[in-house]
Amino acid sequence: MDFRHRCSAALIACTLVFPTQLVAQEISRTVPIDDGFANADVSFTGGVAGGYEARWKVIQVNGIIEVCGAGAFTNIQLRDGVKRGLKRGQIYMNGKVILEDLSFFADAKRASKLKATPANCRSTGVKVTPQSTNFSLRYGKMTVRN
């Protein structure tokens, strides 16, 4: 068995023993975007125009907090950088992270179609309490080159 075959066999064995997190994030439901959704747009300054227009909302389902969102890229050249920012993004409740990775947001074809795109929702696993207030969204670091 040559080196390449040994590496392939080792990779397959590791994949079977240590499953990766390449499985798509579980979407709990989709909901229509309404006036209760907040804007979470990303724009860049300088010679770069556009970025990402997004809408998001926190809901509660059976006593558990879920986050719903959808977005549209407004400059295709910035897509990869914005996707990294979504992947590194977080939802906070009262200053504490309750959800990481916003790449589950539904993709609208165009910003003009954003409101017509059903938002994907993902459970945080966090129970609703009287202190379940003050939610915020933060995108992760984005690096773009124009």
Protein Blocks (a to p, Z undefined) as FASTA:
>chain_A
ZZklmmmmmmmmmmmmmccfkbccddfbdcdddfkbccdddddehjbgcjidcdddddde
ehiacdddddddfbfklmmmmmmmmmmgccdeehiafbghjklpccdfbfklmmmpccdd
ddehiacdfklghiadddddddddZZ
